[in-house]
Amino acid sequence: MYMDCLIPLFSYPEATSQAALRRAAALAGRMARQVTALRVDIELGRPANPLAVKLLDLDALVSEARKRSAAQADALTADLEAACRETALPLRLLAFKCHEGSAGEATIRQARCHDLTILPMAQGRGYLHFIAENVLFGTGRPTLVVPESGEGETADPGRVVVAWDGGRHAARALADALPLLKTAMEVRVVSVVGEKAGVDGGGTAELATHLAHHGIEPVFDTEEAGGRSAGTALGEYARRHGAGLLVMGAYGHSRLRDFILGGATRTLLAAPPVPILFSH
Protein backbone atom coordinates (compact mmCIF):
# COMPACT_ATOMS: atom_id res chain seq x y z
CA MET A 1 0.00 0.00 0.00
CA TYR A 2 1.09 3.56 -0.72
CA MET A 3 0.46 6.02 2.09
CA ASP A 4 -0.52 9.01 -0.05
CA CYS A 5 -1.39 9.23 -3.75
CA LEU A 6 -1.81 12.41 -5.77
CA ILE A 7 -4.49 12.72 -8.47
CA PRO A 8 -4.26 15.98 -10.48
CA LEU A 9 -7.49 17.35 -11.96
CA PHE A 10 -7.34 19.59 -15.03
CA SER A 11 -10.23 21.45 -16.65
CA TYR A 12 -8.46 23.67 -19.22
CA PRO A 13 -7.38 23.64 -22.02
CA GLU A 14 -8.04 19.91 -21.93
CA ALA A 15 -10.21 18.39 -19.21
CA THR A 16 -9.35 15.25 -17.30
CA SER A 17 -11.42 12.32 -18.59
CA GLN A 18 -14.22 11.56 -16.14
CA ALA A 19 -14.23 7.90 -17.20
CA ALA A 20 -10.49 7.62 -16.57
CA LEU A 21 -10.90 9.45 -13.27
CA ARG A 22 -13.43 6.89 -12.08
CA ARG A 23 -11.01 4.07 -12.94
CA ALA A 24 -8.18 5.95 -11.21
CA ALA A 25 -10.26 6.37 -8.07
CA ALA A 26 -11.12 2.67 -8.02
CA LEU A 27 -7.44 1.75 -8.27
CA ALA A 28 -6.52 4.27 -5.58
CA GLY A 29 -9.03 2.57 -3.30
CA ARG A 30 -7.05 -0.66 -3.65
CA MET A 31 -3.52 0.72 -3.34
CA ALA A 32 -3.55 3.86 -1.19
CA ARG A 33 -4.38 4.86 2.37
CA GLN A 34 -5.14 8.44 1.38
CA VAL A 35 -5.64 10.44 -1.80
CA THR A 36 -4.81 14.07 -2.42
CA ALA A 37 -6.79 15.68 -5.23
CA LEU A 38 -4.90 18.52 -6.87
CA ARG A 39 -7.30 20.88 -8.61
CA VAL A 40 -5.34 22.84 -11.21
CA ASP A 41 -7.13 26.06 -12.18
CA ILE A 42 -5.55 27.66 -15.24
CA GLU A 43 -5.60 31.45 -15.16
CA LEU A 44 -6.84 32.88 -18.45
CA GLY A 45 -5.32 36.30 -19.03
CA ARG A 46 -6.92 39.15 -20.96
CA PRO A 47 -5.60 39.37 -24.54
CA ALA A 48 -3.11 42.22 -24.98
CA ASN A 49 -4.29 43.37 -28.42
CA PRO A 50 -7.03 46.02 -27.89
CA LEU A 51 -8.20 45.85 -31.51
CA ALA A 52 -8.65 42.08 -31.39
CA VAL A 53 -10.44 42.37 -28.08
CA LYS A 54 -12.92 44.81 -29.58
CA LEU A 55 -13.45 43.13 -32.94
CA LEU A 56 -13.78 39.57 -31.64
CA ASP A 57 -15.30 40.35 -28.25
CA LEU A 58 -12.49 38.35 -26.67
CA ASP A 59 -13.44 39.47 -23.18
CA ALA A 60 -16.73 37.61 -23.53
CA LEU A 61 -14.99 34.54 -24.94
CA VAL A 62 -12.48 34.47 -22.08
CA SER A 63 -15.26 34.89 -19.53
CA GLU A 64 -17.20 31.99 -21.03
CA ALA A 65 -14.08 29.79 -21.08
CA ARG A 66 -13.48 30.55 -17.40
CA LYS A 67 -17.04 29.55 -16.53
CA ARG A 68 -16.76 26.26 -18.48
CA SER A 69 -13.43 25.49 -16.85
CA ALA A 70 -14.74 26.14 -13.34
CA ALA A 71 -17.85 24.04 -13.95
CA GLN A 72 -15.76 21.15 -15.29
CA ALA A 73 -13.37 21.37 -12.32
CA ASP A 74 -16.32 21.29 -9.93
CA ALA A 75 -17.73 18.22 -11.68
CA LEU A 76 -14.39 16.38 -11.55
CA THR A 77 -13.93 17.19 -7.88
CA ALA A 78 -17.45 15.99 -7.09
CA ASP A 79 -16.86 12.74 -9.01
CA LEU A 80 -13.66 12.01 -7.09
CA GLU A 81 -15.27 12.87 -3.76
CA ALA A 82 -18.14 10.47 -4.48
CA ALA A 83 -15.78 7.68 -5.56
CA CYS A 84 -13.67 8.05 -2.43
CA ARG A 85 -16.75 7.98 -0.22
CA GLU A 86 -17.79 4.67 -1.78
CA THR A 87 -14.51 3.05 -0.75
CA ALA A 88 -14.11 4.98 2.54
CA LEU A 89 -10.83 6.37 1.19
CA PRO A 90 -9.74 9.60 2.91
CA LEU A 91 -9.52 12.49 0.45
CA ARG A 92 -7.64 15.75 0.87
CA LEU A 93 -8.29 18.64 -1.52
CA LEU A 94 -5.63 21.04 -2.76
CA ALA A 95 -6.19 23.81 -5.31
CA PHE A 96 -3.88 26.28 -6.97
CA LYS A 97 -4.00 28.71 -9.84
CA CYS A 98 -1.31 29.02 -12.45
CA HIS A 99 -0.79 29.93 -16.07
CA GLU A 100 -1.01 27.18 -18.67
CA GLY A 101 2.74 27.13 -19.28
CA SER A 102 3.59 26.55 -15.62
CA ALA A 103 1.02 23.86 -14.84
CA GLY A 104 3.49 21.03 -15.48
CA GLU A 105 6.11 22.37 -13.09
CA ALA A 106 3.49 23.15 -10.44
CA THR A 107 2.20 19.57 -10.67
CA ILE A 108 5.73 18.21 -10.42
CA ARG A 109 6.39 20.12 -7.19
CA GLN A 110 3.32 18.56 -5.58
CA ALA A 111 4.04 15.08 -6.99
CA ARG A 112 7.49 15.03 -5.38
CA CYS A 113 5.77 15.12 -1.97
CA HIS A 114 3.60 12.04 -2.60
CA ASP A 115 4.32 8.33 -2.90
CA LEU A 116 2.60 7.96 -6.25
CA THR A 117 0.95 10.20 -8.82
CA ILE A 118 -2.10 8.77 -10.59
CA LEU A 119 -2.84 10.37 -13.96
CA PRO A 120 -6.23 9.67 -15.58
CA MET A 121 -5.57 9.85 -19.33
CA ALA A 122 -7.47 9.87 -22.59
CA GLN A 123 -5.74 8.24 -25.56
CA GLY A 124 -3.55 10.21 -27.96
CA ARG A 125 -1.36 13.25 -27.62
CA GLY A 126 -2.62 16.48 -26.14
CA TYR A 127 -2.12 18.89 -23.27
CA LEU A 128 -2.49 16.18 -20.62
CA HIS A 129 0.00 14.01 -22.50
CA PHE A 130 2.47 16.89 -22.17
CA ILE A 131 1.72 17.08 -18.43
CA ALA A 132 2.23 13.31 -18.12
CA GLU A 133 5.67 13.53 -19.74
CA ASN A 134 6.62 16.31 -17.31
CA VAL A 135 5.51 14.25 -14.32
CA LEU A 136 7.15 11.01 -15.52
CA PHE A 137 10.56 12.56 -16.01
CA GLY A 138 10.51 15.39 -13.49
CA THR A 139 9.33 13.99 -10.17
CA GLY A 140 11.67 11.16 -9.20
CA ARG A 141 8.52 9.31 -8.06
CA PRO A 142 6.46 6.61 -9.78
CA THR A 143 3.53 7.61 -11.97
CA LEU A 144 0.47 5.47 -12.64
CA VAL A 145 -1.18 6.27 -15.99
CA VAL A 146 -4.82 5.15 -16.11
CA PRO A 147 -6.61 5.05 -19.49
CA GLU A 148 -10.31 5.87 -19.79
CA SER A 149 -11.07 2.56 -21.47
CA GLY A 150 -9.42 -0.45 -22.99
CA GLU A 151 -9.35 -4.21 -23.02
CA GLY A 152 -7.89 -4.12 -19.51
CA GLU A 153 -10.88 -2.19 -18.16
CA THR A 154 -12.35 -5.25 -16.45
CA ALA A 155 -9.03 -7.04 -15.86
CA ASP A 156 -8.00 -7.80 -12.30
CA PRO A 157 -5.50 -5.24 -10.94
CA GLY A 158 -4.27 -8.05 -8.71
CA ARG A 159 -2.64 -9.57 -11.80
CA VAL A 160 0.53 -7.60 -12.48
CA VAL A 161 3.04 -7.81 -15.34
CA VAL A 162 6.52 -6.38 -14.75
CA ALA A 163 8.64 -5.54 -17.81
CA TRP A 164 12.23 -6.61 -17.20
CA ASP A 165 15.34 -6.09 -19.30
CA GLY A 166 17.90 -6.07 -16.49
CA GLY A 167 18.52 -2.32 -16.81
CA ARG A 168 18.40 0.39 -14.16
CA HIS A 169 15.04 1.79 -15.30
CA ALA A 170 13.45 -1.63 -14.94
CA ALA A 171 15.08 -2.08 -11.54
CA ARG A 172 13.76 1.29 -10.37
CA ALA A 173 10.24 0.46 -11.55
CA LEU A 174 10.36 -2.90 -9.80
CA ALA A 175 11.42 -1.26 -6.53
CA ASP A 176 8.74 1.44 -6.80
CA ALA A 177 6.09 -1.22 -7.43
CA LEU A 178 6.98 -3.44 -4.45
CA PRO A 179 4.03 -2.22 -2.32
CA LEU A 180 1.71 -3.43 -5.10
CA LEU A 181 3.58 -6.63 -5.87
CA LYS A 182 3.45 -7.77 -2.24
CA THR A 183 -0.34 -7.80 -2.30
CA ALA A 184 -0.81 -8.98 -5.90
CA MET A 185 -2.59 -12.22 -6.64
CA GLU A 186 -0.21 -12.99 -9.54
CA VAL A 187 3.05 -11.39 -10.66
CA ARG A 188 4.59 -12.14 -14.04
CA VAL A 189 8.07 -10.83 -14.90
CA VAL A 190 8.46 -10.73 -18.67
CA SER A 191 11.38 -9.90 -20.95
CA VAL A 192 10.74 -8.98 -24.58
CA VAL A 193 13.44 -10.71 -26.61
CA GLY A 194 14.49 -10.21 -30.21
CA GLU A 195 13.79 -6.47 -30.26
CA LYS A 196 16.72 -4.99 -28.34
CA ALA A 197 20.28 -6.32 -28.14
CA GLY A 198 21.33 -7.70 -24.78
CA VAL A 199 17.88 -8.78 -23.60
CA ASP A 200 17.57 -12.56 -23.53
CA GLY A 201 15.35 -13.23 -20.54
CA GLY A 202 18.16 -14.89 -18.61
CA GLY A 203 19.95 -13.87 -15.43
CA THR A 204 16.81 -13.75 -13.32
CA ALA A 205 17.97 -16.09 -10.53
CA GLU A 206 19.14 -13.22 -8.33
CA LEU A 207 15.96 -11.29 -9.07
CA ALA A 208 13.91 -14.30 -7.98
CA THR A 209 15.90 -14.47 -4.74
CA HIS A 210 15.40 -10.75 -4.13
CA LEU A 211 11.65 -10.94 -4.68
CA ALA A 212 11.39 -14.03 -2.49
CA HIS A 213 12.80 -11.97 0.39
CA HIS A 214 9.70 -9.77 -0.05
CA GLY A 215 7.35 -12.76 -0.13
CA ILE A 216 6.83 -12.52 -3.91
CA GLU A 217 7.04 -15.62 -6.12
CA PRO A 218 6.61 -14.43 -9.72
CA VAL A 219 6.28 -16.31 -12.95
CA PHE A 220 9.27 -15.53 -15.18
CA ASP A 221 8.54 -15.45 -18.88
CA THR A 222 9.81 -14.23 -22.23
CA GLU A 223 7.90 -12.73 -25.11
CA GLU A 224 9.31 -12.91 -28.63
CA ALA A 225 9.07 -9.54 -30.32
CA GLY A 226 8.37 -11.20 -33.66
CA GLY A 227 8.76 -7.93 -35.57
CA ARG A 228 6.69 -5.96 -33.06
CA SER A 229 7.99 -3.05 -31.02
CA ALA A 230 8.71 -3.77 -27.35
CA GLY A 231 5.80 -1.53 -26.35
CA THR A 232 3.34 -3.39 -28.56
CA ALA A 233 4.64 -6.77 -27.38
CA LEU A 234 4.31 -5.79 -23.72
CA GLY A 235 0.78 -4.49 -24.20
CA GLU A 236 -0.34 -7.62 -25.99
CA TYR A 237 1.31 -9.83 -23.37
CA ALA A 238 -0.47 -7.99 -20.54
CA ARG A 239 -3.85 -8.32 -22.27
CA ARG A 240 -3.31 -11.98 -23.10
CA HIS A 241 -2.63 -12.83 -19.46
CA GLY A 242 -5.51 -10.77 -18.09
CA ALA A 243 -3.24 -8.31 -16.28
CA GLY A 244 -4.84 -5.23 -14.77
CA LEU A 245 -1.51 -3.47 -14.27
CA LEU A 246 1.76 -3.20 -16.18
CA VAL A 247 4.96 -2.03 -14.44
CA MET A 248 7.85 -0.70 -16.51
CA GLY A 249 10.72 1.75 -16.56
CA ALA A 250 10.17 4.99 -18.48
CA TYR A 251 12.96 5.65 -20.94
CA GLY A 252 13.66 9.15 -22.17
CA HIS A 253 15.37 12.45 -21.52
CA SER A 254 14.53 16.11 -21.84
CA ARG A 255 16.01 18.53 -24.35
CA LEU A 256 15.05 22.06 -23.42
CA ARG A 257 11.24 21.79 -23.20
CA ASP A 258 10.92 18.77 -25.47
CA PHE A 259 10.98 15.19 -24.23
CA ILE A 260 12.68 12.48 -26.25
CA LEU A 261 10.83 9.30 -25.31
CA GLY A 262 12.07 5.76 -25.68
CA GLY A 263 10.13 3.62 -28.15
CA ALA A 264 8.23 1.45 -25.66
CA THR A 265 7.47 4.43 -23.42
CA ARG A 266 6.16 6.45 -26.37
CA THR A 267 3.96 3.61 -27.61
CA LEU A 268 2.39 2.76 -24.27
CA LEU A 269 2.00 6.31 -22.98
CA ALA A 270 0.06 7.32 -26.11
CA ALA A 271 -2.36 4.39 -25.86
CA PRO A 272 -2.11 2.46 -22.57
CA PRO A 273 -3.83 -0.93 -22.99
CA VAL A 274 -4.07 -1.27 -19.18
CA PRO A 275 -3.06 0.99 -16.29
CA ILE A 276 0.72 1.37 -16.35
CA LEU A 277 3.05 2.22 -13.48
CA PHE A 278 6.03 4.07 -14.97
CA SER A 279 9.26 4.90 -13.14
CA HIS A 280 12.22 6.94 -14.36
MONOR-V13631 format. One record per pair of residues at least 6 apart in sequence whose C-alpha atoms are under 8 Angstrom apart, sorted by the first residue. I is the first residue (numbers start at 1). GAP is how many residues later the second one is. Records with the same first field share a line. If there is no record, write none. Layout:
I->GAP  GAP
This chain:
1->29  30  31  32  178  179
2->29  30  31  113  114  177
3->29  30  31  112
4->28  29  30  31  32  110  111  112
5->23  27  29  30  31  109  110  111  112  113
6->29  30  31  32  105  108  109  110  111  112
7->28  29  30  31  110  111  112  113
8->29  30  31  32  99  109  110  111
9->6  7  28  29  30  31  64  67  68
10->6  29  30  31  63
11->29  30  31  58  59  61  62
12->29  30  57
13->114
14->112  113  114
15->57
16->60  104  105  106  112
17->103  104  105  131
18->58  61  130
19->129  130
20->100  101  102  126  127  128  129
21->55  59  99  125  127
22->57  58  61
23->97  123  124  125
24->94  95  96  122
25->55  58  59
26->57
27->130
28->7
29->55  58  60
31->149
33->56  57
34->55  56  57  58
35->54  55  56  57
36->55  56  57  58
37->40  54  55  56  57
38->55  56  57  58
39->34  38  54  55  56  57
40->55  56  57  58  63
41->28  29  32  54  55  56  57
42->55  56  57  58  61
43->54  55  56  57
44->18  22  55
45->17
46->13  16
47->6  11  12
52->6
53->6
81->10
84->6  7
98->8
103->28
104->26  27  30  31
105->29
107->28
108->26  27  30  31
109->30
111->6  24  28  30
112->27  28  29
114->27
115->26  27
116->25  26  27  28
117->24  25  26  27
118->25  26  27  28
119->13  24  25  26  27
120->25  26  27  28
121->7  8  24  25  26  27
122->25  26
123->24  25  147  148  149
124->146  147
125->145
129->140  141
133->126
135->8
136->6  7  114  142  143  144
137->113  115  116  117  143
140->139  140
141->35  138  139
142->31  34  135  136  137  138
143->134  135  136
144->131  132  133  134
145->124  127  130  131  132  133
146->126  128  129  130
147->124  125  126  127  128
150->122  123  124
151->88  122  123
152->87  90  91  92  121  122  123
153->91  121
154->90
155->87  88  89
156->86  87  88
157->27  86  87  88
158->25  26  27  28  85  86  87
159->25  26  27  28  29  83  84  85  86
160->21  24  26  27  28  83  84  85  86  87
161->26  27  28  29  77  82  84  85  86
162->12  25  26  27  28  84  85  86
163->7  26  27  28  29  71  83  84  85  86
164->6  7  25  26  27  28  84
165->26  27  34  36
166->33
169->79  80  81  82  110  111
170->78  79  109
171->78
172->77  107  108
173->74  75  76  104  105  106  107
174->73  74
176->103
177->70  100
181->6  35
182->32  33  34
186->32
187->29  30  31  32
188->30  31  32  33
189->29  30  31  32
190->11  30  31  32  33
191->8  9  10  30  31  32
192->7  8  9  30  31  32  33  38  41  42
193->6  7  8  29  30  31  32
194->6  30  31  32
195->30  31  32  33  34  35
201->20  21
204->16
208->9  10
211->6  7
223->10  11  14
224->9
225->8
229->34  35
230->33  34
231->32  33  34  35  36  37
232->32  35  36
235->33  37  38  39
238->6  7  8  36
239->34  35
243->31
244->30  31
245->29  30  31  32
246->28  29  30  31
247->29  30  31
248->28  29  30  31
249->29  30  31
250->12  15  28  29  30
251->10  11  13  14  29
252->7  8  9  10  13
253->6  7  8
254->6
